[in-house]
C-alpha cells in the first residue's frame, strides 16, 4: 500500500456541527483516569454505499444525525481547557464538532487493506487541524466523510482519548448510527464522571509500577536500545484460532488455562523484546489497559461516558523474557489479576497525589480492540465493509484487532525498525505456520 498515492480534496472549509438543541454550558469534569491519555485516536470506517449514491446523501445523513446525537453527548461539542487545579477539563461551549466533506480520486478498493496501518494513505481520510501545536488546539471530535468514485465512502474519526476509552467510543458511534437510522438510543450515556473522583486525602495502597521510568541505570548496559531513532515499518500479523491455541499450548500455566489475551500479549511482548535485540540485563516493561467497568465496586453505570480503563504493568529482564514464553504469560496473568477495585481506586489517587504520567521508556503498550464492536457502526448502509486505525498513536504501541468475520482470530498491528520487523515476522511465522 506504500507505493499507492491517495489524492483527497476537501470540499469546502471544515464546518462546525453544534448540538441540534440547547445543551448545558460550563466546565465538565474529567476524572484522573481521563488525564493520562489525552491523545488523538484516528479510526476509519469504510462503507460501500448505495449503487445510485454519489456520497452526498451520506454526508447529509451523517451531519444531521451528528447534531442530534451531540445533544446526548454534549461535552464533545465543547473544547479542552485547563481547570483551576491544573488538570484537563472540558469547557462546554456548544460550538460543535468539526465536520469535513472530501472527495477521493479513486475507487475505495484502491486504498487497499485498511488493517495495514499506513498513515501516508489512511491519514488523508481523517481530518487534522493544520498548524495545531498541542492538544488544546484540537477539537474533541472531528469527522471527515470522504466520497469515492465507486459510490463508497469512508468515515474518518479523530477523537480525543480523554473523552472516552474504546468501549465508550464504540457506544458513542453505535448511538450515532442509531440516530442516523431514526432509532432511539439503546444505551444513553451516563455523563457523571464524579463517581471516579479521588479520595480526600488520597490513599496510595499500591506501588503502581506502570508509572516507573526504566533508565540505563536499571541495567549494566549504558548504551541506548538497539535501533533507537531508526524509521519504523508498520505491519499487521494475523493469528488464527489455531495459532492462538498453539501459543496457549506453548505456555501451560497452573490452574486455569491461559486466555487468548494472556497468551498473545505474552508472545508479542517476548518476541518484540527479542526482535529488538535488547541487552539481556536491560529491563523491558509491558503496559496494557484493563476495563474497570465490571471490576469497580459497585460497578460503573451502564453507558459510562469516560475512561474506565486502568493501566497495569509487568517488567522483566530482556534476556529472561526473550527466552521464556511461559514466564511472559505468567507476568501478564499476574498484571491482569492485580486490577481490583482497591488497585483502581489507588491508581486514581496516585495521579491526584503525584500528577505522574506512565513512562514508555523500554516499554511495550498493548491496546486490545479485539472485542470492540466496530461492526455496530451502522448509519443506514449496513456494518462497515472494513475498519481500523488510521495510525498507531505511539511507536511503542501494539494494537490487537479482531479478524473480522473469523471467529477467534486476532490481528496484531505494530511498528518496528526494518531489521527488528524481519526478526519479529520470523518469530510469528514459527507459531502461525507450524
C-alpha positions as CSV (number, residue, x, y, z in Angstrom):
1,X,0.0,0.0,0.0
2,X,3.0,2.3,0.5
3,X,3.5,2.8,-3.3
4,X,0.0,4.0,-3.8
5,X,-0.6,7.7,-3.5
6,X,-4.1,8.7,-2.4
7,X,-5.3,12.1,-3.5
8,X,-8.1,13.6,-1.4
9,X,-9.6,17.0,-2.0
10,X,-11.6,18.8,0.7
11,X,-15.0,20.0,-0.4
12,X,-15.2,23.5,1.1
13,X,-14.0,24.6,4.6
14,X,-14.3,22.4,7.7
15,X,-17.7,23.2,9.3
16,X,-18.8,23.2,12.9
17,X,-21.7,20.9,13.8
18,X,-23.3,22.1,17.1
19,X,-25.9,20.1,19.0
20,X,-29.3,20.2,17.4
21,X,-30.8,21.6,20.7
22,X,-29.6,23.9,23.5
23,X,-27.2,22.0,25.9
24,X,-25.7,22.7,29.3
25,X,-22.8,25.2,29.4
26,X,-19.8,25.5,31.7
27,X,-17.0,23.2,32.9
28,X,-17.3,19.5,32.5
29,X,-15.2,17.4,34.9
30,X,-12.7,14.8,33.6
31,X,-11.6,12.1,36.1
32,X,-8.0,11.2,36.8
33,X,-8.4,8.2,34.5
34,X,-9.0,10.6,31.7
35,X,-5.9,12.7,32.3
36,X,-3.2,10.4,31.2
37,X,-4.4,9.6,27.7
38,X,-5.1,12.9,26.0
39,X,-4.0,11.7,22.6
40,X,-5.9,11.8,19.3
41,X,-7.2,8.4,18.2
42,X,-7.8,8.2,14.5
43,X,-10.0,5.4,13.0
44,X,-11.6,4.8,9.6
45,X,-14.8,3.0,8.7
46,X,-15.4,2.0,5.1
47,X,-18.9,1.8,3.6
48,X,-19.8,0.6,0.2
49,X,-22.8,2.9,0.0
50,X,-25.8,2.6,-2.3
51,X,-25.2,1.9,-6.1
52,X,-27.0,5.1,-7.0
53,X,-25.4,7.3,-4.3
54,X,-22.6,9.7,-5.1
55,X,-21.9,10.1,-1.4
56,X,-23.8,13.3,-1.0
57,X,-26.7,11.7,1.0
58,X,-24.1,10.1,3.3
59,X,-22.7,13.5,4.2
60,X,-26.2,14.9,4.8
61,X,-27.3,11.9,7.0
62,X,-24.1,11.8,9.0
63,X,-24.0,15.6,9.6
64,X,-27.7,15.9,10.6
65,X,-27.5,12.8,12.9
66,X,-24.3,14.0,14.5
67,X,-26.0,17.2,15.5
68,X,-28.8,15.2,17.1
69,X,-26.6,12.7,18.9
70,X,-24.5,15.6,20.3
71,X,-27.5,16.6,22.3
72,X,-26.9,13.5,24.4
73,X,-23.1,13.7,24.2
74,X,-22.9,17.4,24.5
75,X,-19.3,17.6,26.1
76,X,-18.0,16.5,22.7
77,X,-19.2,19.8,21.3
78,X,-17.0,21.8,23.7
79,X,-13.3,22.4,23.9
80,X,-10.5,21.1,26.0
81,X,-9.2,23.5,28.7
82,X,-7.1,23.5,31.9
83,X,-9.0,23.7,35.1
84,X,-8.1,25.7,38.2
85,X,-6.5,22.6,39.6
86,X,-4.1,22.4,36.6
87,X,-6.0,19.4,35.1
88,X,-7.7,18.8,31.8
89,X,-11.4,19.7,31.7
90,X,-14.0,20.5,29.0
91,X,-15.4,23.9,28.5
92,X,-18.9,23.1,27.3
93,X,-19.2,25.9,24.8
94,X,-21.6,24.0,22.5
95,X,-19.7,25.3,19.4
96,X,-19.7,21.9,17.9
97,X,-17.7,19.0,16.5
98,X,-15.7,19.6,13.3
99,X,-17.2,18.1,10.1
100,X,-15.3,17.8,6.8
101,X,-16.5,16.7,3.4
102,X,-13.9,15.4,1.0
103,X,-13.6,13.5,-2.3
104,X,-11.0,10.9,-3.4
105,X,-9.8,10.5,-7.0
106,X,-10.1,6.7,-7.0
107,X,-12.4,3.8,-6.0
108,X,-12.4,2.7,-2.3
109,X,-10.9,-0.6,-3.2
110,X,-7.8,1.1,-4.5
111,X,-6.7,2.2,-1.0
112,X,-6.0,-1.5,-0.2
113,X,-6.2,-3.3,3.1
114,X,-7.1,-0.8,5.9
115,X,-5.9,-3.2,8.5
116,X,-2.4,-2.3,7.5
117,X,-1.7,1.0,9.3
118,X,-0.2,3.1,6.6
119,X,-0.5,6.7,7.8
120,X,0.5,8.2,4.4
121,X,-2.7,6.7,2.9
122,X,-5.2,6.4,5.8
123,X,-4.1,9.6,7.4
124,X,-5.6,11.5,4.5
125,X,-9.0,10.1,5.4
126,X,-9.0,11.7,8.9
127,X,-9.0,15.5,9.5
128,X,-6.1,17.1,11.4
129,X,-6.2,20.8,12.3
130,X,-3.4,22.5,10.2
131,X,-0.8,24.0,12.4
132,X,-2.2,22.8,15.7
133,X,0.7,22.8,18.2
134,X,-0.9,21.0,21.1
135,X,-3.9,19.1,22.3
136,X,-5.8,22.2,23.4
137,X,-5.9,23.5,19.8
138,X,-7.6,20.4,18.5
139,X,-11.4,19.6,18.6
140,X,-12.5,16.8,20.8
141,X,-14.2,15.2,17.8
142,X,-13.6,15.7,14.1
143,X,-15.4,13.7,11.4
144,X,-14.4,13.5,7.8
145,X,-16.5,11.9,5.1
146,X,-14.6,11.0,2.0
147,X,-16.5,10.1,-1.1
148,X,-15.0,7.7,-3.6
149,X,-15.7,7.3,-7.3
150,X,-17.2,3.8,-6.8
151,X,-20.1,5.3,-4.6
152,X,-18.5,4.1,-1.4
153,X,-17.4,6.4,1.4
154,X,-15.1,6.4,4.4
155,X,-15.9,8.0,7.7
156,X,-12.7,9.0,9.4
157,X,-12.9,10.0,13.1
158,X,-10.4,11.8,15.2
159,X,-11.4,11.7,18.8
160,X,-9.5,12.8,21.9
161,X,-9.0,9.7,24.1
162,X,-9.6,11.8,27.2
163,X,-13.3,11.8,26.3
164,X,-13.7,8.1,26.4
165,X,-12.0,4.7,26.1
166,X,-12.6,2.1,23.4
167,X,-15.8,0.8,25.0
168,X,-17.2,4.3,25.4
169,X,-16.2,5.4,21.9
170,X,-18.0,2.4,20.3
171,X,-21.1,3.2,22.4
172,X,-21.0,6.7,21.0
173,X,-20.5,5.5,17.4
174,X,-23.3,3.0,17.9
175,X,-25.6,5.7,19.2
176,X,-24.7,8.0,16.3
177,X,-25.7,5.1,14.0
178,X,-29.0,4.5,15.7
179,X,-29.7,8.2,15.4
180,X,-28.9,8.2,11.7
181,X,-31.4,5.3,11.3
182,X,-34.1,7.1,13.2
183,X,-33.9,4.9,16.3
184,X,-33.9,6.0,19.9
185,X,-30.6,5.4,21.8
186,X,-30.5,1.9,23.2
187,X,-27.9,3.0,25.7
188,X,-27.9,6.7,26.6
189,X,-24.6,7.9,28.1
190,X,-24.1,8.2,31.8
191,X,-22.4,11.6,31.9
192,X,-21.4,12.0,35.6
193,X,-17.7,11.2,36.0
194,X,-17.6,12.3,39.6
195,X,-18.1,8.6,40.5
196,X,-14.3,8.3,39.9
197,X,-13.2,11.3,41.9
198,X,-10.1,10.8,44.0
199,X,-10.5,10.2,47.8
200,X,-9.6,13.0,50.2
201,X,-7.0,12.6,51.3
202,X,-5.6,10.3,48.6
203,X,-4.9,6.7,49.7
204,X,-1.9,5.2,47.9
205,X,-2.2,1.5,48.6
206,X,-0.1,0.0,45.8
207,X,3.3,0.9,44.2
208,X,1.9,1.5,40.7
209,X,4.9,0.4,38.7
210,X,3.1,1.5,35.5
211,X,4.5,5.0,36.2
212,X,8.0,3.8,36.8
213,X,10.7,5.1,34.5
214,X,13.2,2.5,33.2
215,X,16.6,4.1,32.7
216,X,20.0,2.9,31.7
217,X,20.8,2.9,35.4
218,X,18.5,-0.1,35.7
219,X,20.9,-2.3,33.9
220,X,24.7,-2.7,33.4
221,X,24.4,-1.5,29.8
222,X,24.6,2.2,29.4
223,X,24.2,2.1,25.6
224,X,20.8,3.2,24.2
225,X,18.5,0.5,23.0
226,X,19.4,-1.0,19.6
227,X,17.7,0.6,16.5
228,X,16.9,3.7,18.5
229,X,15.9,6.5,16.2
230,X,15.5,4.3,13.1
231,X,12.4,4.8,10.9
232,X,9.6,2.3,11.6
233,X,7.9,-0.2,9.4
234,X,4.2,-1.0,10.2
235,X,2.9,-4.5,9.7
236,X,-0.2,-6.4,10.6
237,X,0.0,-10.1,11.7
238,X,-2.9,-12.5,11.6
239,X,-3.2,-15.0,14.4
240,X,-5.9,-17.6,13.7
241,X,-7.8,-19.5,16.4
242,X,-5.5,-22.5,15.6
243,X,-2.2,-20.5,16.0
244,X,-3.6,-19.0,19.3
245,X,-4.3,-22.5,20.5
246,X,-0.7,-23.3,19.6
247,X,0.6,-20.4,21.7
248,X,-1.5,-21.5,24.7
249,X,0.0,-25.0,24.4
250,X,3.5,-23.5,24.5
251,X,2.7,-21.6,27.7
252,X,1.0,-24.0,30.1
253,X,0.1,-22.4,33.4
254,X,-1.0,-23.9,36.7
255,X,-4.7,-23.6,37.4
256,X,-7.0,-22.4,34.6
257,X,-5.8,-22.4,31.0
258,X,-4.4,-19.1,29.8
259,X,-6.8,-16.7,28.0
260,X,-6.3,-15.5,24.4
261,X,-5.1,-12.1,25.7
262,X,-2.6,-13.6,28.1
263,X,-1.1,-15.9,25.5
264,X,-1.0,-13.4,22.7
265,X,0.2,-10.5,24.9
266,X,3.0,-12.7,26.4
267,X,4.1,-13.8,23.0
268,X,4.1,-10.3,21.4
269,X,6.0,-8.9,24.4
270,X,8.6,-11.7,24.4
271,X,9.0,-11.7,20.6
272,X,9.2,-7.9,20.3
273,X,11.9,-7.8,23.0
274,X,13.9,-10.5,21.3
275,X,13.5,-8.8,17.8
276,X,14.7,-5.5,19.2
277,X,17.9,-7.2,20.4
278,X,17.7,-5.6,23.9
279,X,20.6,-6.5,26.1
280,X,19.8,-9.4,28.4
281,X,20.0,-7.4,31.6
282,X,18.0,-4.4,30.3
283,X,14.5,-4.3,31.8
284,X,11.6,-4.5,29.5
285,X,8.2,-3.2,30.6
286,X,4.7,-4.1,29.4
287,X,1.8,-1.8,29.9
288,X,-1.8,-2.6,29.0
289,X,-5.3,-1.4,30.0
290,X,-7.9,-3.4,31.8
291,X,-11.6,-2.4,31.6
292,X,-12.6,-1.4,35.1
293,X,-16.3,-1.3,34.4
294,X,-17.1,-4.7,36.0
295,X,-14.3,-4.5,38.4
296,X,-15.2,-1.4,40.4
297,X,-17.4,-2.0,43.4
298,X,-20.1,-1.1,42.8
299,X,-19.7,-1.4,39.0
300,X,-19.9,1.8,37.0
301,X,-23.3,2.6,35.5
302,X,-24.2,1.2,32.1
303,X,-23.2,3.6,29.3
304,X,-20.5,5.3,31.5
305,X,-19.2,8.2,29.4
306,X,-15.5,8.4,30.1
307,X,-12.3,6.4,30.5
308,X,-12.9,3.4,32.8
309,X,-9.7,1.6,31.8
310,X,-6.8,1.3,34.3
311,X,-3.2,0.7,33.2
312,X,-1.4,-2.3,34.8
313,X,2.1,-3.4,34.2
314,X,4.8,-6.1,34.3
315,X,8.5,-5.9,33.9
316,X,11.3,-8.4,33.4
317,X,14.9,-8.6,32.3
318,X,15.0,-8.8,28.5
319,X,17.1,-11.9,28.4
320,X,14.8,-13.8,30.7
321,X,11.7,-12.6,28.8
322,X,13.0,-13.4,25.3
323,X,14.0,-17.0,26.4
324,X,10.7,-18.0,28.1
325,X,7.2,-17.6,26.8
326,X,5.7,-19.2,29.9
327,X,7.4,-16.6,32.0
328,X,6.0,-13.7,29.9
329,X,2.5,-15.2,30.1
330,X,2.7,-15.6,33.8
331,X,3.6,-12.0,34.2
332,X,0.7,-10.9,32.0
333,X,-1.7,-13.0,34.1
334,X,-0.3,-11.5,37.3
335,X,-0.8,-8.0,35.9
336,X,-4.4,-8.7,35.0
337,X,-5.2,-10.2,38.4
338,X,-3.7,-7.2,40.2
339,X,-6.5,-5.0,38.9
340,X,-9.1,-4.9,41.7
341,X,-11.4,-2.2,43.0
342,X,-8.7,-1.3,45.6
343,X,-6.0,-1.1,43.0
344,X,-8.0,1.1,40.7
345,X,-9.0,3.5,43.4
346,X,-5.4,3.7,44.4
347,X,-4.4,4.5,40.8
348,X,-6.9,7.3,40.7
349,X,-5.5,8.6,44.0
350,X,-1.9,8.1,42.8
351,X,-2.4,10.7,40.0
352,X,-4.1,13.0,42.4
353,X,-1.1,13.0,44.7
354,X,1.8,12.8,42.1
355,X,0.4,14.0,38.7
356,X,2.7,11.3,37.3
357,X,2.2,10.0,33.8
358,X,3.1,6.5,32.7
359,X,6.6,6.2,31.2
360,X,7.0,4.5,27.8
361,X,10.8,4.1,28.1
362,X,11.8,0.5,27.3
363,X,8.1,-0.3,27.2
364,X,5.5,-2.1,25.0
365,X,2.0,-0.7,25.4
366,X,-0.7,-3.1,24.2
367,X,-4.1,-1.8,23.3
368,X,-6.7,-4.5,22.9
369,X,-9.5,-3.6,20.5
370,X,-10.3,-7.2,19.5
371,X,-13.6,-7.3,21.4
372,X,-14.8,-3.8,20.4
373,X,-18.0,-4.0,18.3
374,X,-16.8,-1.9,15.3
375,X,-19.5,-3.5,13.1
376,X,-22.1,-1.7,15.2
377,X,-21.2,1.4,13.3
378,X,-24.3,1.2,11.1
379,X,-25.5,4.5,9.8
380,X,-28.1,3.0,7.4
381,X,-25.7,1.4,4.9
382,X,-25.1,-1.7,7.0
383,X,-22.0,-2.6,9.0
384,X,-18.7,-1.2,7.7
385,X,-17.0,-3.3,5.0
386,X,-13.7,-2.6,6.7
387,X,-12.4,-0.6,9.6
388,X,-9.2,0.1,11.6
389,X,-6.9,2.7,12.9
390,X,-5.5,5.3,10.6
391,X,-2.2,5.2,12.5
392,X,-0.8,4.0,15.8
393,X,-0.6,6.8,18.3
394,X,2.9,5.9,19.6
395,X,5.8,3.9,18.3
396,X,5.7,1.7,21.5
397,X,2.1,0.6,20.8
398,X,0.9,-2.8,19.6
399,X,-2.8,-3.0,18.7
400,X,-5.0,-6.1,18.9
401,X,-8.0,-6.2,16.5
402,X,-10.4,-9.0,15.6
403,X,-10.0,-10.7,12.3
404,X,-13.4,-9.6,11.1
405,X,-15.7,-12.5,10.5
406,X,-13.1,-15.1,11.5
407,X,-14.2,-16.4,14.9
408,X,-11.4,-16.4,17.5
409,X,-8.8,-14.8,15.3
410,X,-6.8,-11.7,16.3
411,X,-4.8,-9.3,14.1
412,X,-1.8,-7.7,15.7
413,X,-0.6,-4.3,14.4
414,X,2.8,-2.7,15.4
415,X,5.7,-0.7,14.2
416,X,9.4,-1.8,14.3
417,X,12.6,-0.8,12.6
418,X,13.2,-2.9,9.4
419,X,15.7,-5.4,10.8
420,X,13.7,-5.9,14.0
421,X,10.5,-6.3,12.0
422,X,12.1,-9.1,9.9
423,X,13.0,-10.9,13.1
424,X,9.6,-10.4,14.6
425,X,8.0,-11.7,11.5
426,X,10.2,-14.8,11.6
427,X,9.2,-15.5,15.2
428,X,5.5,-15.0,14.3
429,X,5.8,-17.5,11.4
430,X,7.2,-20.1,13.8
431,X,3.8,-20.3,15.6
432,X,1.4,-19.3,12.7
433,X,2.8,-21.7,10.1
434,X,3.7,-24.7,12.2
